[in-house]
Amino acid sequence: MRIGLRLLLGFFLILGLALFVVLRVFVEEVKPGTRLAMEDSLVDAAYTLARLAAPDMKAGIMPSGDFALALQGLPAEDPQARIWGFRKDRIDYRVTVTDAQGIVRFDTRPEAVGQDFSRWNDVARALRGEYGARSSPASPYEPEPTTVMHVAAPIRDGDRIIGVLSVSRPNHRLEPYIERSQQRILRWSWALLGLSLLIGLLFSWWIAHSLSRLRGYANAVAKGERASLPVLGRFSGNTEFSELAGALERMRLRLEDKAYVESYVHTLTHELKSPLAAIRGAAELLQEDLTAADRQRFTGNIQRQTERLHQLVDKLLALARVEQMRDLGQRGPVDLSRLTRELLQRLEPRLRLRRLTVRDELGEGMTVSGDAFLIGQALQNLLDNAIDFSPPGGELWLRLERDAGGLAWSVRDQGQGIPDYAQAHIFERFYSLPRVASGERSSGLGLCLVREVSDLHGGRIEVCNVADPVGCLVRWVLPA
């Protein structure tokens, strides 16, 4: 299982469990909390009304006194109130007054007058001077009976309890408010869960994406590919991933520098042996008594090998500089048509010496974006190879054409082409084939430099043999 999915599942599991526990506790507390608030209000109402009922109870005129007259018709009262979207069209309070024996003397709903309430918990406790409250079914004959909450307060004559006033209210009248609260809590909880899940998804994606890019970078470095340190996003900041990326880059640079130096020392030592041996042999022979022709021949050999060493060092330095580049620092428009013609002017003496003609199909205004100096070095090497492998009196075709998303620069010679055994090695460092004119080999760094420059520009280089006439075609595609 991928790390991003593991993080998401773990985050969602912990969040879901925590939210479930919180919701269960919170929702379960809504109904009891509402009823406790209702009981608190009933206590206030009962004790307030008990004070008001006390004078009539002392005088023994409870059924016909001012208190009873003031509360008559209370159940039919319509307050026309709208509370939290619900219309309240009646008074839910029911007030009953019992005497010291628990017999009902007054009821806002007269059906209970004369009944004995002394056995009810609220009345019995209030008669003993204790806090009395109960919750009982409104009617035991209903299939799903609703409950009514009763709170009683003693009616006192000094220290003597002469009666009890009870205030009751059906619990089901609170259900709409409780249901509304629970629904709102659940809706916001689901919204919170969805938002948290989205945040978890983004967080998990960010971690997995950052690790994936670092892994891709490490794999590319391990394969020896040209890879740039991944940018982990503008929101990463100075995080552990950024520090890890920096550590990987520093490690890569140190390892590459060490391996690069070792590789170059090894290959350079190998490549220098041949020209140095030739120079040393020619120098030893020049110390002997030679004819003028032999002396001139050996002197020319020293000059050729010295020039070979000079070219080898120059190209090796150029290649080393390009190989150490991870990307182009600055880009600019490069006119390939004009740049190629400038290079041909520099190569005019060599073309005349080999009696080569050039067919120019470069067009005008063919421009790409890149480093003009590096592209010029690459084109110089391709033109040098085309001249070196062309037979005397041959022809070179130079063409520039539009390719899908870029420009294709190509040169075609009339040489013998590339042998089959060399096809897979022509871009390797220090690999070269004998030149047509001299039979000697070059430094073997030209095409390697071309490939590095092409990779820096996001291009594609192709080399293949062609027929009619026989020759070699080099095609370099660069993005426009």
C-alpha positions as CSV (number, residue, x, y, z in Angstrom):
1,M,0.0,0.0,0.0
2,R,1.4,3.4,-1.0
3,I,2.3,5.8,1.7
4,G,-0.2,8.4,0.6
5,L,-3.1,6.0,1.0
6,R,-1.8,4.8,4.3
7,L,-1.6,8.4,5.6
8,L,-5.1,9.1,4.3
9,L,-6.6,6.0,5.8
10,G,-4.9,6.6,9.2
11,F,-6.0,10.3,9.2
12,F,-9.6,9.4,8.3
13,L,-9.8,6.6,10.8
14,I,-8.6,8.8,13.7
15,L,-10.8,11.7,12.6
16,G,-13.8,9.5,12.1
17,L,-13.4,7.9,15.5
18,A,-12.9,11.2,17.3
19,L,-15.9,12.8,15.5
20,F,-18.1,9.8,16.2
21,V,-17.3,10.0,19.9
22,V,-17.8,13.7,20.1
23,L,-21.0,13.5,18.1
24,R,-22.4,10.7,20.2
25,V,-21.7,12.5,23.4
26,F,-22.9,15.9,22.1
27,V,-26.1,14.6,20.5
28,E,-26.9,12.5,23.5
29,E,-26.6,15.6,25.7
30,V,-28.9,17.8,23.6
31,K,-32.2,16.2,24.8
32,P,-31.3,15.9,28.5
33,G,-29.8,19.4,28.5
34,T,-32.9,20.8,26.9
35,R,-35.2,19.1,29.4
36,L,-33.0,20.2,32.3
37,A,-33.4,23.8,31.1
38,M,-37.1,23.3,30.9
39,E,-37.2,21.9,34.5
40,D,-35.2,24.9,35.7
41,S,-37.8,27.2,34.2
42,L,-40.6,25.2,35.7
43,V,-39.0,25.5,39.1
44,D,-39.0,29.3,38.8
45,A,-42.6,29.4,37.6
46,A,-43.8,27.0,40.3
47,Y,-42.3,28.9,43.2
48,T,-43.4,32.3,41.8
49,L,-47.0,31.1,41.3
50,A,-47.0,29.5,44.8
51,R,-46.3,32.9,46.3
52,L,-49.2,34.4,44.3
53,A,-51.6,31.6,45.3
54,A,-50.8,31.7,49.0
55,P,-53.3,34.5,49.9
56,D,-56.3,32.7,48.3
57,M,-55.2,29.4,49.9
58,K,-55.0,31.0,53.4
59,A,-58.5,32.5,52.9
60,G,-59.9,29.1,51.7
61,I,-61.2,30.7,48.5
62,M,-58.8,29.0,46.0
63,P,-61.5,27.8,43.5
64,S,-63.1,31.3,43.3
65,G,-60.3,33.6,44.3
66,D,-58.4,36.1,42.2
67,F,-55.6,33.6,41.5
68,A,-58.0,31.1,40.0
69,L,-59.9,33.8,38.0
70,A,-56.6,35.1,36.6
71,L,-55.5,31.7,35.3
72,Q,-58.9,30.6,34.0
73,G,-58.8,30.2,30.2
74,L,-55.0,29.9,30.2
75,P,-55.0,26.7,27.9
76,A,-57.0,28.6,25.3
77,E,-54.6,31.6,25.1
78,D,-52.9,32.0,21.8
79,P,-49.6,34.0,22.2
80,Q,-49.1,34.1,18.4
81,A,-45.4,33.7,18.9
82,R,-42.8,32.4,16.3
83,I,-39.7,30.8,18.0
84,W,-36.8,29.6,15.8
85,G,-39.2,29.1,12.9
86,F,-41.9,27.3,14.9
87,R,-45.3,28.9,15.6
88,K,-46.4,28.7,19.2
89,D,-50.2,28.9,19.3
90,R,-51.0,27.9,22.9
91,I,-49.8,28.0,26.5
92,D,-48.3,24.6,27.4
93,Y,-48.2,25.2,31.2
94,R,-50.8,23.4,33.4
95,V,-51.2,24.7,36.9
96,T,-52.8,22.6,39.7
97,V,-53.2,23.5,43.4
98,T,-53.7,20.9,46.1
99,D,-54.5,21.4,49.8
100,A,-52.5,20.0,52.7
101,Q,-54.0,16.6,52.2
102,G,-53.1,16.4,48.5
103,I,-56.6,17.0,47.2
104,V,-56.8,19.1,44.0
105,R,-58.6,22.4,44.7
106,F,-57.7,24.1,41.4
107,D,-56.7,23.0,37.9
108,T,-56.4,25.1,34.8
109,R,-57.9,22.0,33.1
110,P,-60.7,21.4,35.5
111,E,-60.9,17.6,35.0
112,A,-58.5,16.9,38.0
113,V,-60.4,19.0,40.6
114,G,-61.3,16.8,43.6
115,Q,-58.8,14.1,42.8
116,D,-56.2,12.9,45.3
117,F,-52.7,13.7,44.1
118,S,-51.0,13.0,47.4
119,R,-49.5,9.8,46.1
120,W,-47.7,11.6,43.2
121,N,-44.0,12.1,43.9
122,D,-44.0,15.8,43.2
123,V,-46.9,16.6,45.5
124,A,-45.8,14.2,48.3
125,R,-42.3,15.6,48.4
126,A,-43.4,19.2,48.3
127,L,-45.8,18.5,51.3
128,R,-42.8,17.3,53.2
129,G,-41.0,20.5,52.4
130,E,-38.7,18.8,49.9
131,Y,-38.0,19.5,46.2
132,G,-40.7,17.6,44.3
133,A,-40.6,16.8,40.6
134,R,-41.6,13.9,38.3
135,S,-42.0,12.9,34.7
136,S,-44.9,10.6,33.9
137,P,-47.0,9.6,30.8
138,A,-49.7,12.0,29.8
139,S,-52.0,9.0,29.1
140,P,-51.1,5.4,29.7
141,Y,-53.5,4.3,27.0
142,E,-51.6,5.8,24.1
143,P,-49.5,3.4,21.9
144,E,-46.5,5.6,22.3
145,P,-47.3,7.7,25.4
146,T,-45.8,11.1,25.7
147,T,-44.4,12.2,29.0
148,V,-45.2,15.3,31.1
149,M,-42.8,17.0,33.5
150,H,-44.2,18.1,36.8
151,V,-42.5,20.5,39.3
152,A,-44.2,21.3,42.6
153,A,-43.6,24.1,45.1
154,P,-45.1,24.3,48.6
155,I,-47.7,27.0,49.5
156,R,-46.8,28.3,52.9
157,D,-48.5,30.1,55.7
158,G,-45.5,31.2,57.7
159,D,-43.6,28.0,58.4
160,R,-46.6,25.8,57.9
161,I,-47.3,24.1,54.5
162,I,-50.9,24.6,53.6
163,G,-50.8,23.3,50.0
164,V,-48.8,22.5,46.9
165,L,-48.8,24.3,43.5
166,S,-47.6,22.1,40.6
167,V,-46.6,23.4,37.1
168,S,-46.4,20.8,34.4
169,R,-45.5,20.8,30.7
170,P,-45.5,18.1,28.0
171,N,-42.0,17.0,27.0
172,H,-43.0,16.4,23.4
173,R,-43.5,20.2,22.9
174,L,-39.7,20.4,23.0
175,E,-39.1,17.8,20.4
176,P,-39.1,20.2,17.4
177,Y,-36.4,22.3,19.0
178,I,-34.4,19.2,19.9
179,E,-34.8,17.7,16.5
180,R,-33.7,21.0,14.8
181,S,-30.6,21.2,17.0
182,Q,-29.7,17.6,16.3
183,Q,-30.1,18.1,12.6
184,R,-28.0,21.2,12.6
185,I,-25.3,19.5,14.7
186,L,-25.3,16.5,12.3
187,R,-25.1,18.7,9.2
188,W,-22.2,20.8,10.5
189,S,-20.5,17.6,11.6
190,W,-20.8,16.1,8.2
191,A,-19.5,19.3,6.7
192,L,-16.6,19.3,9.1
193,L,-15.9,15.7,8.3
194,G,-15.9,16.4,4.6
195,L,-13.6,19.5,5.0
196,S,-11.3,17.5,7.2
197,L,-11.2,14.7,4.6
198,L,-10.4,17.2,1.9
199,I,-7.6,18.6,4.0
200,G,-6.4,15.1,4.7
201,L,-6.5,14.3,1.0
202,L,-4.5,17.4,0.1
203,F,-2.0,16.8,2.9
204,S,-1.5,13.1,2.0
205,W,-1.2,14.0,-1.7
206,W,1.4,16.6,-0.9
207,I,3.5,14.2,1.2
208,A,3.2,11.4,-1.4
209,H,3.8,13.8,-4.3
210,S,6.9,15.2,-2.6
211,L,8.3,11.7,-1.9
212,S,7.5,10.6,-5.4
213,R,9.4,13.5,-6.9
214,L,12.4,12.9,-4.6
215,R,12.3,9.2,-5.5
216,G,12.1,10.0,-9.2
217,Y,15.1,12.3,-8.8
218,A,17.1,9.7,-7.0
219,N,16.3,7.1,-9.6
220,A,17.3,9.4,-12.4
221,V,20.6,10.2,-10.7
222,A,21.2,6.5,-10.1
223,K,20.7,5.8,-13.9
224,G,23.1,8.6,-14.7
225,E,20.5,10.8,-16.4
226,R,20.5,14.5,-16.3
227,A,18.1,15.5,-13.6
228,S,17.3,18.7,-11.9
229,L,16.5,19.0,-8.2
230,P,12.7,18.9,-8.0
231,V,10.9,22.1,-6.7
232,L,8.5,20.8,-4.1
233,G,6.0,23.6,-4.4
234,R,5.6,27.2,-3.3
235,F,3.8,26.1,-0.1
236,S,6.5,23.7,1.0
237,G,8.6,26.3,2.6
238,N,11.6,25.3,4.7
239,T,10.2,21.8,5.5
240,E,11.9,18.5,6.1
241,F,11.2,17.6,2.4
242,S,13.1,20.7,1.3
243,E,15.9,19.8,3.6
244,L,15.9,16.2,2.3
245,A,16.0,17.5,-1.3
246,G,19.0,19.7,-0.4
247,A,20.8,16.8,1.3
248,L,20.2,14.6,-1.7
249,E,21.5,17.3,-4.1
250,R,24.6,17.8,-2.0
251,M,25.2,14.1,-1.8
252,R,24.8,13.8,-5.6
253,L,27.2,16.6,-6.3
254,R,29.9,15.1,-4.0
255,L,29.4,11.6,-5.5
256,E,29.3,12.8,-9.1
257,D,32.3,15.0,-8.6
258,K,34.3,12.1,-7.2
259,A,33.1,9.6,-9.9
260,Y,33.5,12.3,-12.6
261,V,37.1,13.0,-11.7
262,E,37.9,9.3,-11.5
263,S,36.3,8.6,-14.8
264,Y,38.0,11.5,-16.6
265,V,41.4,10.7,-15.1
266,H,41.1,7.1,-16.2
267,T,39.9,7.9,-19.8
268,L,42.2,10.8,-20.2
269,T,45.2,8.8,-19.1
270,H,44.2,6.1,-21.6
271,E,43.6,8.5,-24.5
272,L,46.9,10.4,-23.9
273,K,49.0,7.3,-24.1
274,S,48.7,6.9,-27.8
275,P,49.7,10.4,-29.0
276,L,52.4,10.7,-26.2
277,A,53.9,7.4,-27.3
278,A,54.0,8.6,-30.9
279,I,55.6,11.9,-29.9
280,R,58.1,10.1,-27.8
281,G,59.0,7.7,-30.5
282,A,59.4,10.4,-33.1
283,A,61.5,12.5,-30.7
284,E,63.9,9.5,-30.1
285,L,64.2,8.9,-33.8
286,L,65.0,12.5,-34.5
287,Q,68.1,12.2,-32.2
288,E,69.5,9.7,-34.7
289,D,71.2,10.5,-38.0
290,L,68.3,10.7,-40.4
291,T,67.7,11.9,-44.0
292,A,66.0,15.2,-44.5
293,A,62.8,13.4,-45.7
294,D,62.6,11.2,-42.6
295,R,63.3,14.1,-40.3
296,Q,60.5,16.1,-41.9
297,R,58.2,13.1,-41.7
298,F,58.8,12.6,-38.0
299,T,58.6,16.3,-37.3
300,G,55.2,16.4,-39.0
301,N,54.1,13.4,-36.9
302,I,55.0,15.3,-33.7
303,Q,53.0,18.3,-34.9
304,R,50.0,16.2,-35.8
305,Q,50.0,14.4,-32.4
306,T,50.5,17.7,-30.6
307,E,47.5,19.1,-32.4
308,R,45.6,16.0,-31.5
309,L,46.5,16.5,-27.8
310,H,45.5,20.2,-28.1
311,Q,42.1,19.3,-29.6
312,L,41.6,16.5,-27.0
313,V,42.1,18.8,-24.1
314,D,40.0,21.6,-25.6
315,K,37.1,19.3,-26.3
316,L,37.4,17.5,-23.0
317,L,37.2,20.9,-21.2
318,A,34.2,21.9,-23.2
319,L,32.5,18.5,-22.6
320,A,33.2,18.7,-18.9
321,R,31.6,22.1,-18.6
322,V,28.5,21.0,-20.5
323,E,28.1,17.8,-18.5
324,Q,28.2,19.7,-15.2
325,M,25.3,21.9,-16.3
326,R,21.9,20.7,-15.0
327,D,19.9,23.3,-17.0
328,L,20.4,26.4,-19.1
329,G,21.0,29.5,-17.1
330,Q,19.7,31.8,-19.7
331,R,17.9,31.3,-23.0
332,G,17.6,33.5,-26.0
333,P,16.5,33.4,-29.6
334,V,19.0,31.5,-31.8
335,D,18.7,31.9,-35.6
336,L,19.8,28.4,-36.8
337,S,19.9,29.5,-40.5
338,R,22.3,32.4,-39.9
339,L,24.4,30.5,-37.3
340,T,24.9,27.6,-39.7
341,R,26.0,29.9,-42.5
342,E,28.5,31.7,-40.2
343,L,30.0,28.4,-39.3
344,L,30.2,27.5,-43.0
345,Q,32.2,30.7,-43.7
346,R,34.7,29.6,-41.1
347,L,35.0,26.2,-42.6
348,E,35.4,27.6,-46.2
349,P,39.2,26.7,-46.3
350,R,38.5,23.1,-45.4
351,L,35.6,22.8,-47.8
352,R,37.8,24.2,-50.7
353,L,40.7,21.9,-49.7
354,R,38.4,18.8,-49.9
355,R,36.6,20.2,-53.0
356,L,33.2,19.9,-51.2
357,T,30.1,21.7,-52.4
358,V,27.2,22.6,-50.0
359,R,23.5,22.5,-51.0
360,D,21.9,25.1,-48.8
361,E,18.3,24.5,-47.9
362,L,18.4,26.3,-44.6
363,G,15.7,28.9,-45.4
364,E,15.5,32.1,-43.4
365,G,14.4,33.1,-39.9
366,M,14.4,29.6,-38.5
367,T,14.7,30.4,-34.8
368,V,14.8,28.4,-31.6
369,S,15.2,29.3,-27.9
370,G,18.5,28.3,-26.3
371,D,22.2,29.1,-25.7
372,A,23.7,30.3,-28.9
373,F,27.3,29.4,-27.9
374,L,26.5,25.8,-27.0
375,I,24.3,25.3,-30.1
376,G,27.1,26.7,-32.2
377,Q,29.6,24.2,-30.6
378,A,27.3,21.3,-31.4
379,L,26.7,22.4,-35.0
380,Q,30.5,22.9,-35.4
381,N,31.1,19.3,-34.4
382,L,28.4,18.0,-36.7
383,L,29.8,19.9,-39.6
384,D,33.4,18.8,-38.8
385,N,32.3,15.2,-38.9
386,A,30.4,15.6,-42.1
387,I,33.5,17.1,-43.8
388,D,35.9,14.5,-42.3
389,F,33.8,11.6,-43.5
390,S,33.0,13.0,-47.0
391,P,35.0,11.8,-50.0
392,P,36.9,14.5,-52.0
393,G,34.6,16.2,-54.5
394,G,31.5,15.2,-52.6
395,E,28.4,17.2,-51.6
396,L,26.8,18.2,-48.3
397,W,23.1,18.7,-47.9
398,L,22.1,21.2,-45.2
399,R,18.4,21.6,-44.4
400,L,16.2,23.2,-41.9
401,E,12.5,22.3,-41.7
402,R,9.7,22.7,-39.3
403,D,9.0,19.6,-37.1
404,A,6.1,18.9,-34.7
405,G,6.7,21.5,-32.0
406,G,10.2,22.6,-33.2
407,L,12.8,22.7,-35.9
408,A,14.8,19.9,-37.5
409,W,18.4,20.7,-38.5
410,S,20.0,18.1,-40.7
411,V,23.3,17.5,-42.6
412,R,23.9,14.7,-45.1
413,D,27.2,13.6,-46.5
414,Q,28.2,11.1,-49.2
415,G,30.5,9.1,-47.1
416,Q,30.5,5.3,-46.5
417,G,28.0,5.6,-43.6
418,I,28.3,4.1,-40.1
419,P,29.3,0.4,-39.8
420,D,26.7,-1.8,-38.0
421,Y,29.1,-2.5,-35.2
422,A,29.5,1.2,-34.4
423,Q,25.9,2.2,-34.4
424,A,25.4,1.7,-30.7
425,H,28.6,3.4,-29.7
426,I,28.9,6.6,-31.7
427,F,27.7,8.8,-28.8
428,E,30.1,7.2,-26.3
429,R,32.9,9.3,-24.9
430,F,36.3,8.7,-26.7
431,Y,34.7,6.4,-29.4
432,S,35.6,7.4,-32.9
433,L,36.0,6.0,-36.4
434,P,38.9,6.5,-38.9
435,R,38.6,9.6,-41.0
436,V,38.4,9.3,-44.8
437,A,41.1,11.8,-45.6
438,S,43.8,10.8,-43.1
439,G,42.7,7.4,-41.7
440,E,43.3,8.8,-38.2
441,R,40.7,8.9,-35.4
442,S,39.4,12.0,-33.7
443,S,39.1,12.6,-29.9
444,G,35.8,10.8,-29.9
445,L,34.2,13.7,-27.9
446,G,32.4,15.6,-30.6
447,L,29.1,13.6,-30.7
448,C,29.2,13.2,-27.0
449,L,29.2,17.0,-26.6
450,V,26.4,17.2,-29.2
451,R,24.2,14.9,-27.2
452,E,24.8,16.7,-24.0
453,V,23.9,20.1,-25.6
454,S,20.8,18.5,-27.2
455,D,19.7,17.1,-23.8
456,L,20.2,20.5,-22.2
457,H,17.9,22.1,-24.8
458,G,15.3,19.3,-24.7
459,G,16.2,18.2,-28.2
460,R,16.5,14.9,-30.0
461,I,19.5,13.8,-32.1
462,E,19.3,11.0,-34.7
463,V,22.1,9.5,-36.8
464,C,21.4,7.0,-39.6
465,N,22.7,5.7,-42.9
466,V,20.9,6.6,-46.1
467,A,21.0,5.2,-49.7
468,D,20.8,6.8,-53.2
469,P,23.3,8.2,-52.8
470,V,25.1,6.3,-50.0
471,G,25.9,8.5,-47.0
472,C,25.1,9.4,-43.4
473,L,22.3,11.7,-42.3
474,V,22.4,13.5,-38.9
475,R,19.1,15.1,-37.8
476,W,18.8,17.3,-34.8
477,V,15.4,18.3,-33.6
478,L,15.1,21.3,-31.3
479,P,12.0,22.7,-29.7
480,A,11.0,26.0,-31.1
